C-alpha cells in the first residue's frame, strides 16, 4: 500500500567498528546572515560622482574599499597591507560598486569629535570648533573668531586674490599684444632680408655665370693653342725620327758594303792562289794560305761585331711616346721616366729599341711604389715580340710576352714570372716576401743570340725563359687602384 505523504522517513543507522549502532548526527541549519549596515551609515549614503575615486595611498588605482574608521579610500592591494586580520574586526569596510555611492558624512556643521554644531573658528588650529572645543582652546590661550568675522576675512582675502588675478590678466593681455607686434615686425624684417638675399644671390649668380663663360673661352683658346703646338712638336719629332731612321739605314748599307768589299778581296786572293797552285805540290801550301785568310777574316768580322755592339750599347733605352696605350702613361726625364697618374686604368708603354742579336741589359729603378698589403697595385716589366706591339697597344693582348709581375691585391702580395705563347699562359709564383718597393733596382738580361731572357731583383737571380722571338721590345704596365703612392719607374 501507498504510504501517506505526511509519514516521517525512518532515519538510517550506522554500525561502528565495535559493532554497535550509532545514531546519525543531525545537520545544523545555517542561518542566513542579513546585511547589517549601521543605521548611521544608511542615512549617510547619497550618490555623488559617477566615477569611483582613486586610492588615497598609492594614488594610481581606483578604490575598491572605503574604511569608516580610517575615513580613507583603499584599493585591494593597499587595503590588504593596511588592515591585518586583527584590524579587520574593528574596522568596517564597504565595497564600491558602480554607480558609486559616497560613504562620507554629509553634515559638515557638526564637530567630528563632539558631534555638536560648529560656532567658532580657531586661528591656531585652523579649524572650526564647537562649544566644548572652545573650552580647551581658551585654556590654551588660542585666538578665536566668530563665524561672521571669519567669513568677512575670507571674503577680503578672496577679493585681494581676485584683484591680483585681474592684474595678472591685464598684464598678460599687454604682453600678448606686445609679442604680436614684435612678431609682425620680425615677419616684415625677415621678408625684407629674404628679398635682399634673393636679389644679391641673383646678382652673384649672374656674375659667376659671366666669369664662367669668360674662363671657358680662355680655356678653349689655350687648348687650341696647346693642340696646335703639340701637333707642331709631334710633326717635328716625326721628321727627326725619319731622318734618324734614314741615317741608320745608310749606316747599315755602308756596313754591308764593307763586308762585301772584304769578301771580294778574299775571292780575288783565293783565285790568285789557285792559279799559282796549279801544280799538285803547291796545292797544300795554297790550302794553308786559304785557312790563314779565313781565320783573318773571322777575326775582322768579330772585331766589327764588337764595334757594332759597343755602338748599339751606347744608344740607351728610352720609352716611345707613340706606343702609349690611351696616352695614360706620362713621360719625363727625356722619355726615360714613366708614371701613371690615373687610378682607374692600366697604362702600357713600349721602348724604342729593337733587340735582335747580342747580349743586353735593361736596368730599371723603382721611383715610387706602394709596399702596403692593403693597397691594390700592378707593375709588369718585360719584353714583347716587335711585330705584336701595335696589336698589344690597341687590344691589350699579352700574346708573345715574357715578363715579371708584382701584384698587391686583397691584402696579398704576389710576385711571379709569366710567359704567354700561342694562347698558353704559364707562370711561376714566388714567395710573398718578394715584392718591389721604392729605390729597388730591377734588371732584365737578354741573350738574343741564344734567344733567352732572365730577371734579377737587387742582384738576386729570379730565373727566366727561353725560345724568345727573333725581335723584341721592352715594355711595362703600371696601375694603382688604391694607395697614396703612384707607381713610377726610370730606365737607368
Buried (B, 14 or more C-beta within 10 A) or exposed (E): EEEEEEEEEEEEEEEEEEEEEEEEEEEEEEEEEEEEEEEEEEEBEEEEEEEBBBBBBEEEBBBBBBBBEBEBBBBBBBBEEBBEEEEBEEBBBBEBEEEBBBBEBEEEEBBEEEEBEBBBBBEEBEBBBBEEBBEEBEEEEBEBBEEEEBEEEEEEEEEEEEEEEEEEEEEEEEEEEEEEEEEEEEEEEEEEEEEEEEEEEEEEEEEEEEEEEEEEEEEEEEEEEEEEEEEEEEEEEEEEEEEEEEEEEEEEEEEEEEBEEBEEEBEEEBEEBEEEBEEEEEEEEBEEBBEEBEEEBEEEEEEBEEEBBEEEEEEEBBBBBBBBBEEBBBBEEEBBBBBBEBEEEBBBBBBBBEBEBBBBEBBBBBBBBBBBEEBBBBBBBBBBBBEBBEBBBEEEEBBBBBBBBBBBBEEEBBBBBBBBBEEEEEEEEBEEEBBBEEEBBBBBBBBBEEBBBBBBBEEEEBEBBEEBBEBBBBBBBBBBBEBEBBBBBBBE
